[in-house]
Amino acid sequence: MFYIVETKDQLRKLLELRKEAMYVEVIPGNYNYHPRLTNSLAIYLRPLEMGQGYILPISHPDGLGIERDIVEKVLSKFTELYVWDKKEFLYHFVLPNLTDIQLLVALEKYQRIELPNPPKTFSFYYNKYSGHPEVNKMIPLTKLYERCDNNFVSLRPFMDFDKDESFSFYNNTAAKVFFLLEQSGLKITYQSFINLFKPNNPDYNVSENITYTYYNLYNTTSRPTNAFNSVNYAAIPHKDEYRQAILPKNDKFVEFDFDGYHLRLLCNQIGYELTEESAHKQLARLYFGKDEITEEEYKQAKQMNFQALYGNIPEEVKHLEVFKKIQDYIDKLWIEFNGIGFIRCPISGRKYTEDLEDMNPPKLMNYTMQNLETSNNILILKDVLKYLRNKKTTIALYTYDAILFDYDKTDGDNLLTELKDIMSMDGKYPVHYKLSDNLVL
């Protein structure tokens, strides 16, 4: 069978293949563009156990073109589709049978993998037309096929990795949550944003004064970064001029911050109860043995709490009940890690094994806490997104212990109260919010 599938008879023969696992890759208009701003030119499809792949052209001039909904129906017929990046693939086809290859590697090997360099033809066209939204239409379909074939050969060994018990949490829940987070984008004052943030090429992820972010999920702790086109959206500078360049699309920005989030997550694990009052202040009273805490004492207490959170409990507070429990928790993790060779994180079930280099008790505690934070946030974000589904208010940005909403007043005043209840898990993790006309919060 010829590798370009473009007639009904060829499609029928393709579907006669056993409904086995397949590798699938989308060929977009331009590989540099944010997937929100590019289209699907073709699909590369290859059975894992066959020596040949196939290209289904959708809108590439070298092929007759198959309607997109027909391609989607074809893809849905196979039991499992291995993709390089599930979140990115969802921009093109929302299918239930996707397995994220990068995730398999991240869970098994704690590392990121790179795709091989594309054929030299790509250098010529991308050097000359890198900003063209459909530069891949200029590249012959044979060369696009060659690139996909090379990618498959490079990735094929990883498709044999077993799915860890935490795989479903990340593949089915996290990927969808962060895909939905990216949809609304951030409104910008165009020229200020370009001058200050200096993206490589604004066209790659800016359209109609909206810049689109991209959460990168394949880190050892599972804590996502958020960067695209040389702009780090997870670390926007605090200078006013940077933050004034980002505006709400609706009426106001509303930022919800968790109170002493890591501390509360840990106390929940060790069974130490905290009230809704400031978590850091509650422990500060224990440190200093008094009810009224000065601002300086609060800062000192907060610093000690952070040291303890990451496995280095200050000597002067080790006798306190809460820190005895924290130390017991650190010791328990370390004993388990050395005894059976791994630990599993709460909520996600993510495994940390002896394959991680230079592991020690504080580092293991650090990894566990960051994973717990991210996993709990994924569950919260899932509930928030479900609540906002039929509303105009959207999530603009997520940054670890805070969520920024683009608030539309027509959703009503109760929306903020209800969001507060969802995020706090009915008071378990208290949150506070503030409103602003830009990111100067």
C-alpha positions in Angstrom: 0.0 0.0 0.0 1.3 3.5 -0.9 2.3 5.6 2.0 0.1 8.6 1.1 -3.5 7.7 2.0 -5.9 10.0 0.2 -8.7 7.9 -1.4 -11.6 6.0 0.2 -10.2 2.7 -1.0 -6.8 3.5 0.6 -8.6 4.5 3.8 -10.5 1.2 3.8 -7.3 -0.7 3.5 -5.7 1.3 6.3 -8.7 0.4 8.6 -8.2 -3.3 7.7 -5.0 -3.2 9.8 -5.4 -4.9 13.1 -6.9 -2.4 15.7 -3.6 -2.4 17.5 -1.5 0.4 19.0 -0.4 3.0 16.6 2.1 6.0 16.7 0.4 9.2 15.4 1.9 12.6 14.8 0.2 15.8 13.6 2.0 17.8 11.0 1.0 21.5 11.8 1.2 24.5 9.6 4.4 25.6 11.5 6.3 23.8 14.2 7.3 27.0 15.9 3.7 28.3 16.4 1.7 27.7 19.6 -0.7 24.9 18.8 -3.6 27.2 19.5 -2.6 29.3 16.5 -1.7 26.6 13.9 -3.7 24.1 12.0 -3.4 20.4 11.0 -1.9 19.9 7.5 -1.6 16.1 7.7 -1.4 13.1 10.0 1.4 10.6 10.1 0.2 7.2 11.3 2.3 4.1 11.9 1.5 0.7 13.4 4.1 -0.2 16.1 4.9 -3.6 14.6 5.0 -2.7 10.9 7.8 -1.4 8.8 5.8 1.4 7.1 4.0 4.5 8.1 1.3 6.4 6.3 0.4 10.1 5.8 -3.2 11.3 5.6 -3.1 14.7 4.0 -5.7 17.2 5.2 -4.8 20.5 3.6 -1.3 20.0 2.2 -1.0 20.8 -1.5 0.8 17.5 -2.3 -2.3 15.5 -1.4 -5.9 15.3 -2.5 -7.0 16.1 1.1 -9.1 14.1 3.5 -11.8 15.9 5.5 -10.7 16.5 9.0 -13.7 14.7 10.6 -13.0 11.6 8.5 -9.4 11.6 9.8 -10.7 11.9 13.4 -13.0 8.9 12.8 -10.1 6.9 11.5 -7.9 7.7 14.5 -10.7 6.8 16.9 -10.8 3.2 15.4 -7.5 2.2 16.9 -7.3 1.0 20.5 -4.3 3.1 21.5 -2.5 6.0 19.9 1.0 6.9 21.1 1.7 10.6 20.8 4.8 12.7 21.5 2.9 15.2 23.7 -0.8 14.5 24.5 -1.6 18.1 25.6 -0.3 19.4 22.3 -2.1 16.7 20.3 -5.4 17.7 22.0 -5.3 21.0 20.1 -5.8 19.1 16.9 -7.9 16.0 17.9 -9.7 15.4 21.2 -9.5 11.6 21.5 -9.8 9.3 24.5 -7.2 6.7 23.4 -4.0 8.8 23.6 -0.8 7.7 25.4 1.8 10.4 26.1 5.3 9.1 25.2 7.1 11.9 27.0 5.1 11.1 30.2 6.1 7.4 30.0 9.7 8.4 29.9 9.4 11.1 32.7 7.7 8.6 35.0 10.2 5.8 34.3 13.5 7.6 33.7 13.0 11.1 35.3 14.3 12.8 32.2 13.2 14.6 29.1 13.8 13.2 25.6 14.4 15.2 22.5 13.3 14.5 18.9 16.0 13.9 16.3 17.1 16.8 14.1 14.8 17.2 11.1 16.0 16.6 7.5 18.2 19.4 6.1 15.3 20.5 3.9 13.6 22.0 7.0 16.6 24.2 7.7 16.3 25.8 4.3 12.6 26.6 4.6 12.6 27.6 8.3 15.6 29.9 7.9 13.8 31.7 5.1 10.2 31.5 6.1 10.2 30.7 9.9 7.4 33.2 10.6 5.0 32.0 7.9 2.0 30.3 9.6 2.0 27.5 7.0 5.6 27.1 6.1 5.1 23.3 6.1 2.9 23.6 3.0 6.1 24.6 1.1 7.9 21.5 2.3 7.3 18.4 0.1 5.1 15.7 1.7 7.9 13.2 1.2 10.2 15.3 3.5 7.5 15.7 6.1 7.0 11.9 6.0 10.8 11.4 6.4 10.8 13.6 9.5 7.9 11.7 11.1 9.6 8.4 10.2 12.8 9.5 11.9 10.8 10.6 15.0 9.1 7.2 15.2 12.3 5.3 15.0 13.8 7.5 17.8 10.7 7.1 20.0 9.8 3.5 19.4 11.8 2.0 22.3 10.0 4.2 24.8 6.6 2.9 23.7 7.4 -0.5 25.4 7.7 1.2 28.8 5.1 -0.1 31.3 2.5 2.3 32.5 3.1 3.1 36.2 0.1 3.2 38.4 0.4 7.1 38.4 0.2 7.2 34.6 -3.5 7.6 34.5 -3.5 10.6 36.8 -1.1 12.5 34.6 -2.1 11.2 31.2 -5.9 11.5 31.7 -6.3 14.2 34.3 -3.3 16.5 34.3 -2.9 16.8 30.5 -6.6 17.8 30.1 -6.5 20.3 33.0 -3.5 22.1 31.6 -4.8 22.0 28.1 -7.9 23.8 29.3 -5.9 26.3 31.3 -4.1 27.4 28.1 -7.2 28.1 26.1 -8.1 31.7 27.3 -4.6 33.3 27.0 -3.6 36.7 28.4 -4.6 40.0 27.0 -1.7 42.4 26.5 -0.9 45.9 25.5 0.9 44.7 22.4 3.8 47.1 22.0 4.6 47.2 25.7 4.6 43.4 25.8 6.9 43.1 22.8 9.3 45.7 24.1 9.5 44.3 27.6 9.2 40.6 27.2 11.0 40.3 23.9 9.4 37.1 22.4 11.4 35.5 19.6 8.6 36.2 17.1 5.3 37.6 18.4 3.4 35.7 15.7 4.3 32.4 17.3 1.9 32.9 20.2 0.3 36.3 20.0 -2.9 36.9 18.1 -5.4 39.9 18.4 -3.5 41.1 21.5 -3.8 37.8 23.2 -0.6 35.9 24.2 -0.9 32.1 24.7 1.0 30.4 27.5 2.3 26.8 27.4 2.6 24.6 30.5 5.5 22.1 30.4 4.6 19.0 32.4 7.5 16.6 32.2 9.6 17.7 35.2 10.9 15.4 37.9 8.7 16.8 40.6 5.8 17.1 38.2 5.6 20.8 39.0 4.9 22.5 35.7 6.9 25.3 34.2 5.1 27.8 31.9 7.2 29.2 29.1 6.8 29.7 25.4 8.6 31.7 22.7 11.3 32.8 25.1 8.7 34.3 27.6 8.6 32.8 31.1 4.9 33.2 32.2 5.6 31.5 35.6 8.1 34.2 36.5 6.7 37.5 35.3 8.9 40.3 36.7 7.4 42.2 39.6 8.2 45.6 38.1 5.1 47.6 37.4 5.8 48.2 33.8 5.9 44.5 33.1 2.7 43.8 35.0 0.8 46.7 33.5 1.4 45.2 30.1 -1.0 42.4 31.0 -4.7 43.2 31.3 -8.0 41.3 31.9 -10.1 40.5 28.9 -13.2 40.8 31.1 -13.7 43.3 34.0 -11.0 42.5 36.6 -8.2 40.2 37.5 -8.9 38.3 40.7 -5.9 36.5 42.3 -6.6 33.7 44.8 -3.6 32.9 47.1 -3.5 29.9 49.4 -2.5 30.6 53.0 0.7 28.7 54.0 -0.2 26.2 51.4 2.8 23.8 51.6 2.7 24.0 55.4 -1.0 23.0 55.4 -0.4 20.2 52.9 2.3 18.8 55.1 0.3 19.2 58.3 -2.6 17.3 56.6 -0.2 14.5 55.9 1.2 14.3 59.4 -2.2 14.7 61.2 -1.4 18.1 62.8 -4.5 20.3 62.9 -4.3 24.0 62.0 -7.1 26.5 62.2 -8.2 28.9 59.4 -5.9 31.6 60.9 -2.6 32.3 59.2 -0.6 29.0 59.3 2.7 30.7 59.7 1.4 32.8 62.6 0.0 29.8 64.4 3.5 28.2 64.5 5.1 31.5 65.2 3.2 31.6 68.5 4.7 28.2 69.4 8.2 29.3 68.5 8.1 32.6 70.5 5.7 31.5 73.3 3.4 34.4 73.0 0.1 35.5 71.4 1.2 38.8 69.8 3.7 38.3 67.0 5.7 41.1 65.5 6.3 41.4 61.8 9.9 40.5 62.2 9.0 37.4 64.3 6.5 36.4 61.6 9.2 36.6 59.0 11.6 34.5 61.1 8.8 31.9 61.7 8.0 31.7 58.0 11.7 31.1 57.2 11.9 28.3 59.8 8.8 26.7 58.4 10.2 26.7 54.9 13.4 25.1 56.1 11.4 22.4 57.8 9.2 21.8 54.8 12.2 20.8 52.8 13.8 18.6 55.4 16.0 20.9 57.4 14.3 21.5 60.7 16.1 24.2 62.7 17.6 22.9 65.9 15.8 25.4 68.2 12.3 24.1 67.2 12.9 20.4 66.9 11.3 19.8 70.4 7.9 21.1 69.3 5.2 18.6 68.5 4.6 19.7 65.0 8.3 19.4 64.1 8.6 16.0 65.8 5.8 14.9 63.5 7.5 16.4 60.5 10.8 14.7 61.4 9.0 11.4 61.8 7.4 11.9 58.3 10.9 12.6 56.8 12.4 9.6 58.5 9.5 7.4 57.4 9.9 8.5 53.7 13.7 7.8 53.9 13.3 4.4 55.6 10.7 3.3 53.0 12.9 4.6 50.2 15.9 2.6 51.4 13.9 -0.4 52.4 11.9 -1.1 49.2 13.8 1.1 46.8 11.1 3.7 46.2 8.3 5.8 47.7 5.0 6.8 46.2 3.7 10.4 46.5 0.3 11.1 48.0 -2.6 11.7 45.6 -0.7 11.2 42.3 1.0 7.9 43.2 4.2 9.2 41.5 7.1 6.8 42.2 10.5 8.1 43.2 13.1 5.4 43.0 16.8 4.8 43.5 17.3 5.8 39.9 17.3 9.4 41.0 20.8 10.5 41.6 22.2 11.8 44.9 19.0 11.3 46.8 19.0 12.2 50.5 16.2 12.8 53.1 15.8 16.6 52.5 15.8 16.1 48.7 13.3 13.3 48.9 11.1 15.5 51.1 11.4 18.4 48.7 10.4 16.2 45.7 7.5 14.8 47.7 6.2 18.2 48.7 6.3 19.7 45.3 4.6 16.7 43.8 1.9 16.9 46.5 1.4 20.6 45.8 1.0 20.0 42.1 -1.2 17.0 42.5 -3.6 18.7 44.9 -3.7 21.7 42.6 -4.6 19.5 39.6 -7.7 18.2 41.5 -8.6 21.8 42.6 -8.2 23.1 39.0 -10.3 20.3 37.7 -13.2 21.2 40.0 -12.7 25.0 39.2 -12.8 24.4 35.4 -15.9 22.3 35.8 -17.6 25.1 37.8 -16.6 27.7 35.2 -17.7 25.6 32.2 -20.8 27.7 31.4 -19.5 31.1 32.7 -17.6 34.0 31.2 -14.9 34.1 33.9 -11.8 32.1 33.0 -8.5 31.1 34.5 -5.8 33.4 33.2 -2.8 32.0 34.9 -1.7 29.3 37.4 1.4 29.7 39.5 1.9 27.0 42.1 0.2 28.5 45.2 -2.0 31.0 43.3 -4.6 31.1 40.6 -5.3 34.2 38.6 -8.9 34.6 37.3 -10.2 36.8 34.5 -13.4 37.8 36.2 -16.6 38.8 34.4 -19.0 40.7 36.7 -22.0 39.4 34.8 -21.3 36.0 36.5 -22.4 37.6 39.8 -20.8 38.4 43.1 -21.5 34.9 44.4 -18.9 33.5 41.9 -16.0 34.7 44.0 -17.4 33.2 47.2 -18.1 29.9 45.4 -14.6 29.8 43.9 -13.2 30.4 47.3 -15.1 27.4 48.7 -13.9 25.2 45.8 -10.3 26.2 46.1 -10.2 25.9 49.9 -11.7 22.5 49.7 -14.4 23.7 52.1 -11.9 25.4 54.4 -9.2 22.8 54.4 -6.8 25.1 52.5 -7.9 28.7 53.2 -7.5 31.2 50.4 -7.6 35.0 50.1 -8.3 37.0 47.0 -7.7 40.5 45.7 -8.9 42.4 42.6 -6.9 44.5 40.2 -7.1 46.1 36.7 -3.8 44.6 35.7 -1.1 42.3 37.1 0.0 44.9 39.7 -1.7 43.0 42.5 
